[in-house]
Amino acid sequence: MSLSYTLVVTSPLYGKQGSATALNFANALVAEGHQLKTVFFYLDGVTNSLSTSLPASDEMDIHQCWIELKNNSGCELLVCSAAAYRRGVVAKEDLENQAVESFNMSHQFAMSGLAEMATAMLSSDRVVQL
């Protein structure tokens, strides 16, 4: 039986194992035929959306792996706007509304709020936070 999932990622892009674990879990879900509807990045997890991360050549590019997951599964990559702004993550479309000169969030991710997270949770069979 195929289930639909929402994944909530609260771990930073690097420095802790949580994001890599969440990515591995998400890829396993898709490989087993489940539907990954939404990945919601919250708290320090918003750093996964940074297009300016430059991992060493011998490290996994977790940011790029999230984009590949989106392209392969059709899931949404949503970023909590309040958590993002507190951590200096800015989307291109927010340049006019915010007092900043540049953006650093990848266009493959979408800025959203807790209401979108709640909607995603309510429309999924399972919610997993990593």
BAVO-701147 format. One record per residue (C-alpha): residue in three letters; x, y, z. Coordinates in pm, 1 decimal, m for minus. Last residue first. Layout:
+------+----------+----------+----------+
| resn |        u |        v |        w |
+------+----------+----------+----------+
|  ALA |        X |        Y |        Z |
...
+------+----------+----------+----------+
END
This chain:
+------+----------+----------+----------+
| resn |        u |        v |        w |
+------+----------+----------+----------+
|  LEU |   1396.4 |   1465.9 |   1124.1 |
|  GLN |   1020.4 |   1508.3 |   1144.1 |
|  VAL |    793.3 |   1252.7 |    977.1 |
|  VAL |    430.2 |   1313.5 |    881.1 |
|  ARG |    218.2 |   1026.5 |    746.7 |
|  ASP |   m103.6 |    992.3 |    544.1 |
|  SER |    m68.5 |   1342.2 |    404.8 |
|  SER |   m331.5 |   1614.9 |    346.0 |
|  LEU |   m336.2 |   1737.1 |    706.5 |
|  MET |     41.2 |   1764.6 |    720.5 |
|  ALA |     62.2 |   1960.9 |    394.9 |
|  THR |   m208.2 |   2201.4 |    516.1 |
|  ALA |    m27.3 |   2248.1 |    846.7 |
|  MET |    300.1 |   2320.8 |    667.2 |
|  GLU |    125.1 |   2565.9 |    436.7 |
|  ALA |    m17.3 |   2745.8 |    741.2 |
|  LEU |    330.7 |   2747.3 |    898.2 |
|  GLY |    457.9 |   2971.2 |    625.3 |
|  SER |    603.7 |   2957.5 |    277.4 |
|  MET |    913.9 |   3045.6 |     76.3 |
|  ALA |    959.4 |   2809.6 |   m215.1 |
|  PHE |   1268.4 |   2602.5 |   m298.8 |
|  GLN |   1390.1 |   2536.6 |   m653.9 |
|  HIS |   1470.9 |   2909.9 |   m683.1 |
|  SER |   1767.1 |   2854.3 |   m450.3 |
|  MET |   1779.4 |   3092.0 |   m154.6 |
|  ASN |   2065.9 |   3341.5 |   m144.7 |
|  PHE |   1915.5 |   3680.8 |   m225.4 |
|  SER |   2082.7 |   4019.2 |   m251.4 |
|  GLU |   2063.6 |   4378.5 |   m131.7 |
|  VAL |   1854.6 |   4340.7 |    181.8 |
|  ALA |   1587.1 |   4555.4 |    346.5 |
|  GLN |   1303.2 |   4313.9 |    268.5 |
|  ASN |    992.7 |   4365.7 |     53.5 |
|  GLU |   1167.2 |   4431.5 |   m280.1 |
|  LEU |   1419.5 |   4151.6 |   m234.3 |
|  ASP |   1152.1 |   3898.8 |   m134.1 |
|  GLU |   1103.9 |   3751.6 |   m483.7 |
|  LYS |   1469.9 |   3648.2 |   m491.1 |
|  ALA |   1434.8 |   3445.3 |   m171.9 |
|  VAL |   1625.9 |   3542.3 |    144.0 |
|  VAL |   1794.0 |   3318.3 |    402.3 |
|  GLY |   1958.8 |   3532.5 |    670.6 |
|  ARG |   1885.6 |   3303.3 |    964.6 |
|  ARG |   1598.5 |   3506.3 |   1114.4 |
|  TYR |   1460.1 |   3553.7 |    762.5 |
|  ALA |   1453.5 |   3178.1 |    705.0 |
|  ALA |   1277.6 |   3093.4 |   1032.5 |
|  ALA |   1002.2 |   3344.1 |    954.6 |
|  SER |    976.8 |   3232.3 |    590.9 |
|  CYS |    946.2 |   2860.6 |    661.7 |
|  VAL |   1091.1 |   2692.2 |    352.6 |
|  LEU |    891.7 |   2460.6 |    125.5 |
|  LEU |   1042.2 |   2202.8 |   m111.2 |
|  GLU |    744.4 |   2055.7 |   m298.1 |
|  CYS |    760.6 |   1697.1 |   m417.7 |
|  GLY |    766.3 |   1600.7 |   m785.4 |
|  SER |    961.6 |   1282.8 |   m713.7 |
|  ASN |   1262.5 |   1295.2 |   m945.2 |
|  ASN |   1294.4 |   1673.8 |   m983.2 |
|  LYS |   1230.3 |   1733.1 |   m612.9 |
|  LEU |   1481.0 |   1464.9 |   m515.5 |
|  GLU |   1737.0 |   1620.3 |   m751.1 |
|  ILE |   1681.4 |   1958.0 |   m583.2 |
|  TRP |   1726.5 |   1803.0 |   m238.7 |
|  CYS |   2047.9 |   1636.7 |   m363.3 |
|  GLN |   2179.4 |   1974.7 |   m479.5 |
|  HIS |   2149.1 |   2112.7 |   m125.7 |
|  ILE |   2306.5 |   1797.3 |     19.0 |
|  ASP |   2620.9 |   1832.1 |   m191.0 |
|  MET |   2798.9 |   1522.0 |    m58.3 |
|  GLU |   3154.6 |   1591.6 |     46.7 |
|  ASP |   3481.7 |   1510.5 |   m136.9 |
|  SER |   3473.8 |   1827.0 |   m347.9 |
|  ALA |   3423.5 |   2042.4 |    m38.1 |
|  PRO |   3074.3 |   2183.6 |      7.1 |
|  LEU |   2989.9 |   2525.9 |   m135.6 |
|  SER |   2664.2 |   2655.9 |     10.3 |
|  THR |   2547.5 |   2972.1 |   m167.7 |
|  SER |   2221.3 |   2828.8 |   m300.6 |
|  LEU |   2094.5 |   2810.8 |     55.3 |
|  SER |   1776.4 |   2599.7 |     76.2 |
|  ASN |   1918.0 |   2348.6 |    327.5 |
|  THR |   1973.1 |   2646.9 |    559.6 |
|  VAL |   1598.9 |   2641.1 |    632.2 |
|  GLY |   1657.3 |   2330.7 |    844.8 |
|  ASP |   1782.1 |   2551.7 |   1127.5 |
|  LEU |   1416.0 |   2617.9 |   1221.9 |
|  TYR |   1187.6 |   2466.3 |    956.7 |
|  PHE |   1229.3 |   2311.1 |    612.8 |
|  PHE |    907.2 |   2151.1 |    487.0 |
|  VAL |    944.3 |   1860.8 |    243.2 |
|  THR |    613.6 |   1800.7 |     72.1 |
|  LYS |    428.1 |   1533.9 |   m122.9 |
|  LEU |    658.0 |   1235.3 |    m94.0 |
|  GLN |    450.3 |    959.6 |   m250.1 |
|  HIS |    544.3 |    602.0 |   m164.9 |
|  GLY |    679.5 |    362.6 |   m425.9 |
|  GLU |    961.6 |    204.1 |   m225.1 |
|  ALA |   1222.5 |    414.3 |   m408.5 |
|  VAL |   1028.1 |    730.7 |   m318.6 |
|  LEU |   1029.6 |    647.1 |     49.6 |
|  ALA |   1398.6 |    547.0 |     37.8 |
|  ASN |   1488.6 |    882.1 |   m122.7 |
|  ALA |   1306.2 |   1066.7 |    154.4 |
|  PHE |   1479.3 |    863.4 |    426.9 |
|  ASN |   1821.4 |    929.3 |    272.4 |
|  LEU |   1742.7 |   1302.1 |    253.4 |
|  ALA |   1622.0 |   1309.5 |    612.1 |
|  THR |   1939.2 |   1130.9 |    726.2 |
|  ALA |   2156.5 |   1375.7 |    532.2 |
|  SER |   1967.1 |   1665.7 |    688.3 |
|  GLY |   1991.0 |   1523.6 |   1041.5 |
|  GLN |   2362.8 |   1438.5 |   1052.8 |
|  LYS |   2478.9 |   1766.3 |   1204.6 |
|  GLY |   2727.8 |   2030.2 |   1094.7 |
|  TYR |   2587.6 |   2078.4 |    745.8 |
|  LEU |   2251.2 |   2180.0 |    597.2 |
|  PRO |   2101.3 |   2250.2 |    936.3 |
|  SER |   1851.6 |   2010.5 |   1097.0 |
|  THR |   1480.8 |   2094.2 |   1124.5 |
|  VAL |   1346.4 |   1893.2 |    830.1 |
|  VAL |    972.6 |   1820.5 |    825.9 |
|  LEU |    874.7 |   1543.6 |    580.8 |
|  THR |    521.0 |   1511.8 |    450.2 |
|  TYR |    428.4 |   1166.8 |    328.8 |
|  SER |    169.9 |    993.9 |    108.8 |
|  LEU |    125.1 |    619.5 |    146.4 |
|  SER |    141.0 |    334.6 |   m106.3 |
|  MET |      0.0 |      0.0 |      0.0 |
+------+----------+----------+----------+
END
